[in-house]
Amino acid sequence: MTLESGLGVGLLVIGVMTLVTLTTRYGGVFLMSFVPINRRVEGFINGMSGSVLIALILPMAVEGDQAARMSLLTTLVIFLVAKKPLPAIGAGILMAAGWRYLF
């Protein structure tokens, strides 16, 4: 299936993605209102976020270029020192951009 690329198709795709995102976000909140949050459910939710993060980062660390690896290392070091994720993410982005620019 192919679509002709144009402004209308691009806006349609963005609109559909927006609806899907909003539906899953609000649907998740709605469904979780029926689930009692006990220790088991809370443990699942806390463990899931780490699992998703590892699933996203590990392939980049294994198959990524040197800039990706340096970015991950920078993010890790800054997070361990500052204990704040936002400066660590910013430093990682700057490292990737700088490494690719210089090398």
VOBA-1610 file (N, C-alpha, C; in pm, whole numbers, padded with zeros to 5 digits, always signed):
BEGIN
Met+00085-00117+00000Met+00000+00000+00000Met+00089+00123+00000Thr+00066+00210-00093Thr+00144+00333-00100Thr+00050+00453-00097Leu+00099+00560-00043Leu+00025+00686-00040Leu+00109+00791-00108Glu+00044+00874-00185Glu+00113+00988-00244Glu+00149+01084-00132Ser+00275+01124-00129Ser+00314+01217-00023Ser+00273+01358-00061Gly+00214+01424+00032Gly+00169+01560+00012Gly+00122+01616+00145Leu+00086+01740+00145Leu+00045+01805+00269Leu-00079+01739+00329Gly-00176+01705+00246Gly-00298+01644+00296Gly-00274+01508+00359Val-00192+01427+00294Val-00161+01294+00348Val-00082+01306+00477Gly+00012+01399+00479Gly+00091+01419+00601Gly+00005+01461+00718Leu-00088+01554+00693Leu-00178+01597+00800Leu-00272+01484+00843Leu-00315+01402+00747Leu-00399+01288+00780Leu-00325+01189+00870Val-00201+01159+00836Val-00120+01067+00916Val-00099+01123+01057Ile-00067+01251+01067Ile-00048+01314+01198Ile-00178+01309+01278Gly-00290+01335+01213Gly-00419+01329+01281Gly-00451+01190+01333Val-00427+01088+01250Val-00454+00950+01292Val-00362+00912+01409Met-00235+00947+01400Met-00142+00916+01509Met-00184+00987+01637Thr-00232+01110+01626Thr-00279+01184+01744Thr-00398+01114+01807Leu-00494+01071+01725Leu-00611+01001+01778Leu-00573+00869+01845Val-00482+00794+01784Val-00439+00668+01843Val-00369+00693+01977Thr-00283+00793+01982Thr-00212+00825+02106Thr-00310+00866+02215Leu-00402+00956+02184Leu-00499+00999+02283Leu-00589+00885+02329Thr-00629+00800+02235Thr-00714+00686+02270Thr-00643+00591+02365Thr-00517+00560+02337Thr-00445+00469+02425Thr-00418+00532+02561Arg-00386+00660+02564Arg-00361+00728+02693Arg-00487+00731+02778Tyr-00595+00784+02722Tyr-00719+00794+02799Tyr-00781+00657+02825Gly-00768+00567+02729Gly-00819+00431+02749Gly-00745+00359+02860Gly-00614+00379+02868Gly-00536+00318+02975Gly-00576+00370+03111Val-00596+00500+03121Val-00641+00559+03248Val-00779+00506+03284Phe-00868+00498+03186Phe-01003+00448+03210Phe-01000+00303+03257Leu-00924+00218+03188Leu-00916+00077+03226Leu-00852+00059+03363Met-00749+00138+03393Met-00683+00125+03523Met-00770+00174+03637Ser-00875+00250+03607Ser-00966+00292+03714Ser-01045+00174+03769Phe-01052+00063+03694Phe-01121-00057+03740Phe-01028-00157+03808Val-00897-00134+03802Val-00800-00227+03859Val-00754-00174+03994Pro-00773-00253+04099Pro-00721-00207+04229Pro-00568-00213+04229Ile-00507-00106+04277Ile-00360-00098+04278Ile-00310-00160+04408Asn-00270-00285+04401Asn-00209-00350+04516Asn-00058-00359+04492Arg+00012-00424+04581Arg+00159-00432+04569Arg+00201-00502+04440Arg+00127-00604+04402Arg+00162-00679+04281Arg+00147-00594+04156Val+00037-00522+04144Val+00014-00435+04028Val+00116-00322+04027Glu+00142-00263+04142Glu+00241-00155+04149Glu+00379-00204+04109Gly+00416-00324+04153Gly+00544-00382+04113Gly+00552-00406+03963Phe+00441-00451+03903Phe+00437-00472+03759Phe+00457-00340+03685Ile+00387-00235+03730Ile+00398-00105+03664Ile+00540-00051+03676Asn+00599-00060+03794Asn+00736-00010+03814Asn+00836-00091+03732Gly+00818-00222+03726Gly+00909-00305+03649Gly+00895-00287+03500Met+00774-00259+03454Met+00749-00243+03311Met+00823-00123+03254Ser+00827-00012+03326Ser+00893+00107+03273Ser+01042+00081+03252Gly+01105+00011+03345Gly+01246-00023+03327Gly+01267-00119+03211Ser+01177-00215+03195Ser+01188-00311+03085Ser+01177-00243+02950Val+01084-00151+02938Val+01066-00078+02812Val+01191+00006+02783Leu+01244+00070+02886Leu+01364+00151+02868Leu+01482+00066+02821Ile+01501-00049+02882Ile+01610-00139+02841Ile+01587-00189+02699Ala+01462-00220+02664Ala+01432-00268+02529Ala+01462-00162+02424Leu+01453-00036+02460Leu+01485+00072+02366Leu+01635+00100+02359Ile+01703+00092+02473Ile+01843+00133+02480Ile+01939+00023+02436Leu+01912-00101+02471Leu+02006-00209+02443Leu+02038-00225+02294Pro+01940-00225+02203Pro+01978-00234+02061Pro+02064-00117+02014Met+02039+00001+02069Met+02119+00116+02031Met+02262+00100+02080Ala+02279+00043+02199Ala+02414+00022+02252Ala+02488-00086+02174Val+02417-00188+02131Val+02482-00300+02061Val+02508-00267+01914Glu+02409-00213+01845Glu+02420-00192+01701Glu+02445-00047+01661Gly+02445+00044+01757Gly+02462+00185+01726Gly+02606+00219+01692Asp+02625+00338+01641Asp+02759+00384+01608Asp+02828+00437+01733Gln+02949+00486+01716Gln+03027+00537+01829Gln+02958+00656+01895Ala+02891+00740+01818Ala+02820+00854+01875Ala+02708+00808+01968Ala+02637+00703+01930Ala+02530+00650+02016Ala+02587+00595+02146Arg+02698+00524+02136Arg+02759+00469+02257Arg+02811+00579+02349Met+02874+00680+02292Met+02923+00792+02374Met+02807+00868+02437Ser+02698+00879+02364Ser+02579+00946+02417Ser+02522+00869+02535Leu+02513+00737+02523Leu+02463+00655+02634Leu+02555+00664+02755Leu+02685+00660+02731Leu+02781+00670+02842Leu+02771+00805+02911Thr+02761+00911+02833Thr+02747+01046+02890Thr+02619+01057+02971Thr+02509+01006+02918Thr+02382+01010+02990Thr+02393+00935+03122Leu+02455+00819+03120Leu+02470+00740+03242Leu+02553+00813+03346Val+02667+00867+03305Val+02756+00935+03400Val+02689+01058+03459Ile+02627+01139+03375Ile+02561+01261+03425Ile+02445+01225+03518Phe+02372+01120+03485Phe+02262+01080+03573Phe+02314+01031+03707Leu+02422+00954+03707Leu+02477+00905+03833Leu+02533+01018+03918Val+02588+01121+03855Val+02644+01233+03930Val+02534+01328+03977Ala+02445+01367+03887Ala+02345+01470+03918Ala+02217+01412+03980Lys+02190+01284+03958Lys+02068+01219+04005Lys+01941+01283+03948Lys+01954+01345+03832Lys+01839+01408+03766Lys+01839+01365+03619Pro+01724+01317+03568Pro+01723+01265+03432Pro+01731+01371+03323Leu+01670+01487+03344Leu+01665+01586+03236Leu+01803+01638+03197Pro+01890+01678+03290Pro+02025+01718+03249Pro+02102+01604+03183Ala+02079+01481+03230Ala+02148+01366+03172Ala+02105+01344+03027Ile+01975+01354+03002Ile+01925+01337+02865Ile+01977+01448+02775Gly+01975+01571+02825Gly+02028+01683+02747Gly+02174+01666+02714Ala+02253+01622+02812Ala+02395+01599+02788Ala+02417+01487+02687Gly+02334+01384+02693Gly+02345+01274+02597Gly+02314+01319+02455Ile+02213+01402+02441Ile+02178+01455+02308Ile+02290+01542+02255Leu+02343+01629+02341Leu+02455+01715+02298Leu+02578+01633+02261Met+02605+01527+02335Met+02720+01442+02304Met+02702+01375+02168Ala+02584+01322+02142Ala+02561+01257+02012Ala+02576+01356+01898Ala+02518+01474+01914Ala+02528+01575+01808Ala+02672+01621+01790Gly+02741+01648+01900Gly+02880+01692+01892Gly+02971+01587+01833Trp+02952+01462+01874Trp+03037+01353+01823Trp+03017+01335+01673Arg+02893+01341+01629Arg+02867+01325+01485Arg+02918+01445+01406Tyr+02914+01562+01465Tyr+02965+01681+01397Tyr+03117+01674+01383Leu+03185+01634+01491Leu+03331+01633+01491Leu+03391+01512+01420Phe+03324+01399+01428Phe+03382+01277+01371Phe+03294+01225+01261
//
